[in-house]
Amino acid sequence: MSQEPMPSVPAPAPVPPELLAWARQTFEAQQFLEEVREIEATGGRTFESLIAEVEAVVRPS
């Protein structure tokens, strides 16, 4: 039984400095940590609930 070689992963593209600056300005570490803790406590969300939320935004009733 032969194993096929794993496909190589492309090198990441460099991130433009202005995008990094924007990300640093908008990222809130405390909010991020709170949301991670909520995911850990609740087990996260189902894919179906995420799709339903996106559909509600796209097609408001």
BALOBA-1460 file (C-alpha; in Angstrom, 3 decimals):
// residues 61
<rec num="1" residu="m" x="0.000" y="0.000" z="0.000"/>
<rec num="2" residu="s" x="1.707" y="3.204" z="-1.140"/>
<rec num="3" residu="q" x="0.966" y="6.578" z="0.297"/>
<rec num="4" residu="e" x="0.476" y="9.524" z="-1.997"/>
<rec num="5" residu="p" x="2.618" y="12.547" z="-1.179"/>
<rec num="6" residu="m" x="0.925" y="15.365" z="0.662"/>
<rec num="7" residu="p" x="0.274" y="18.411" z="-1.524"/>
<rec num="8" residu="s" x="2.568" y="21.293" z="-0.748"/>
<rec num="9" residu="v" x="1.105" y="24.307" z="0.993"/>
<rec num="10" residu="p" x="1.750" y="27.585" z="-0.813"/>
<rec num="11" residu="a" x="3.717" y="30.233" z="1.018"/>
<rec num="12" residu="p" x="1.481" y="32.922" z="2.522"/>
<rec num="13" residu="a" x="1.278" y="36.185" z="0.639"/>
<rec num="14" residu="p" x="2.763" y="39.214" z="2.378"/>
<rec num="15" residu="v" x="0.189" y="41.339" z="4.178"/>
<rec num="16" residu="p" x="0.203" y="44.989" z="3.089"/>
<rec num="17" residu="p" x="1.236" y="47.377" z="5.885"/>
<rec num="18" residu="e" x="-2.011" y="49.373" z="5.614"/>
<rec num="19" residu="l" x="-4.050" y="46.209" z="6.165"/>
<rec num="20" residu="l" x="-1.984" y="45.355" z="9.243"/>
<rec num="21" residu="a" x="-2.446" y="48.886" z="10.577"/>
<rec num="22" residu="w" x="-6.226" y="48.650" z="10.088"/>
<rec num="23" residu="a" x="-6.362" y="45.258" z="11.790"/>
<rec num="24" residu="r" x="-4.379" y="46.538" z="14.766"/>
<rec num="25" residu="q" x="-6.748" y="49.500" z="15.126"/>
<rec num="26" residu="t" x="-9.934" y="47.455" z="14.966"/>
<rec num="27" residu="f" x="-8.937" y="44.335" z="16.927"/>
<rec num="28" residu="e" x="-10.191" y="44.259" z="20.504"/>
<rec num="29" residu="a" x="-8.361" y="41.563" z="22.454"/>
<rec num="30" residu="q" x="-10.820" y="41.575" z="25.378"/>
<rec num="31" residu="q" x="-13.826" y="41.055" z="23.106"/>
<rec num="32" residu="f" x="-11.991" y="38.308" z="21.223"/>
<rec num="33" residu="l" x="-11.136" y="36.479" z="24.461"/>
<rec num="34" residu="e" x="-14.721" y="36.762" z="25.720"/>
<rec num="35" residu="e" x="-16.031" y="35.242" z="22.507"/>
<rec num="36" residu="v" x="-13.465" y="32.420" z="22.623"/>
<rec num="37" residu="r" x="-14.502" y="31.651" z="26.204"/>
<rec num="38" residu="e" x="-18.162" y="31.579" z="25.135"/>
<rec num="39" residu="i" x="-17.349" y="29.135" z="22.335"/>
<rec num="40" residu="e" x="-15.423" y="26.933" z="24.757"/>
<rec num="41" residu="a" x="-18.281" y="27.024" z="27.279"/>
<rec num="42" residu="t" x="-21.128" y="26.393" z="24.836"/>
<rec num="43" residu="g" x="-19.438" y="24.221" z="22.245"/>
<rec num="44" residu="g" x="-19.840" y="26.830" z="19.537"/>
<rec num="45" residu="r" x="-22.533" y="27.035" z="16.894"/>
<rec num="46" residu="t" x="-23.835" y="24.751" z="14.240"/>
<rec num="47" residu="f" x="-23.206" y="25.507" z="10.610"/>
<rec num="48" residu="e" x="-26.957" y="25.622" z="10.073"/>
<rec num="49" residu="s" x="-27.402" y="28.398" z="12.658"/>
<rec num="50" residu="l" x="-24.660" y="30.417" z="10.998"/>
<rec num="51" residu="i" x="-26.290" y="30.040" z="7.586"/>
<rec num="52" residu="a" x="-29.672" y="31.040" z="9.043"/>
<rec num="53" residu="e" x="-28.124" y="34.187" z="10.518"/>
<rec num="54" residu="v" x="-26.471" y="35.124" z="7.229"/>
<rec num="55" residu="e" x="-29.711" y="34.510" z="5.332"/>
<rec num="56" residu="a" x="-31.601" y="36.719" z="7.792"/>
<rec num="57" residu="v" x="-29.187" y="39.567" z="7.088"/>
<rec num="58" residu="v" x="-29.277" y="39.060" z="3.329"/>
<rec num="59" residu="r" x="-33.051" y="38.554" z="3.092"/>
<rec num="60" residu="p" x="-34.693" y="40.477" z="5.919"/>
<rec num="61" residu="s" x="-38.344" y="39.566" z="6.456"/>
